[in-house]
Amino acid sequence: MPEIPKARMSAREREIRSRLAQLLSREALVRATLSVREKSCGKPTCRCARGELHRALYLVASEEGKLHQLFIPRNLEAQVRECVESYQQIRDLLEELSRLYWDKLQRREL
């Protein structure tokens, strides 16, 4: 498809493209979700035996129909959450941009 001159872009289109460029240039990103799991270790004297289960965080993604999981240690949790959030923001912005162009194509304005 031909390049769209900035003059023909709406303010929202320019805003979305600018935000996408910012996210892509400086943010780490990963297509996945986070899964919190709680379990008991089985030791009779452990706090989990009284109901205070151990918490573990996993990064979960599907690739070529296979589910992949990666344990995330607590010291990386904040960074990994940001990576997942960045990807989700990019995905949402791309979806909105696609809807804008869909509407333009329906009006034969592209």
N, C-alpha and C positions, 0 to 999 in steps of 0.2 A: 504494500500500500504506500502511496506517496507520503512524503514528509509533510506535516501540517505546520504552516507558518504560525509563529506565536501570535501574530495579529488576529488570526482566525480562531484562536483558542479562547474559551470562556475563562473567566477568572478562576472558576473551580478547577478546570482542566490544568491551568498553570500551577495552581496551588498543589494539586495532587502530584503532578510531575516533579515539582520542587521537593515535596516531602519524600517522594520515592527516591530521588537522587541523594538526598541527605541520608536516608536510612541505608541505602545500598553502599554509600561511600564510607561510612564510618561505623556501622553496626555489624557485629557478628550475628549470624542468624542460623537457625536450624529448623527444618520442617519436622516437627514432632509434637507430642503432647507430654505432659508430666503426669505421672501416676504415683500417688502416695499409698504406701502399703504399711499395714500394721500387723505385727505378728508376735507370737510368743516364742521365746528361745527354748523353753522346756525345763530350765533350771528351777527347781522348787523354791529356792530362796531369792530368786530374782523378782524385781518389782513387777515384771510382766505376769507373774503367777498371781498377783493381786489385781490384775486387770489393766495395769499401766503398760500397754503394749509398746514394743519397739517400733519406731517409725523409720521407713526407708523410702527414698525418692528414686524413681526410675524415669528415664527418658524413653519414650516409646514411639516408634515410627514403623510404618509399613513400606516395604520396598519390594517391588516385583511380586506382590502377593504374599510376602513373608513378613512376619512381625519381628522387629528387632527391639531389644530392650537393653538399656545401659544404666547401671547403678550410678547415681550421682552422690558423691560425698557431700556432707553438710557445708564444707568450706567452698564448694563450687555452686551451691544452690542458687544464690542470687544471680550469678553470672549466667547460668543456664536458663533461669527464668527470663532474663532479659533477651537472650538469644531466641527463645521460643516466642516471646512477645513481639520482637522485631519482625520475625517471619510472619506472624499473624497480622501485624499492622500492614506490612507490604502486600500480603494477600488481599486484605480488605480494601486497600487503596486501588489495587489492580482491578478488583471486582467493580468498584465504583467507576473507575475510568472506562472500563468496558461497557458499563450500562450507559454512560454518557455518549459513547460512540455508537452504541446500538440505537439510541434515540436519534442521534444525528443521521444515521443511515436510514432510519425509517422516514425521516423528514427530507431525505435526499440532500442533506446539507454538507456532507463530508467532502 
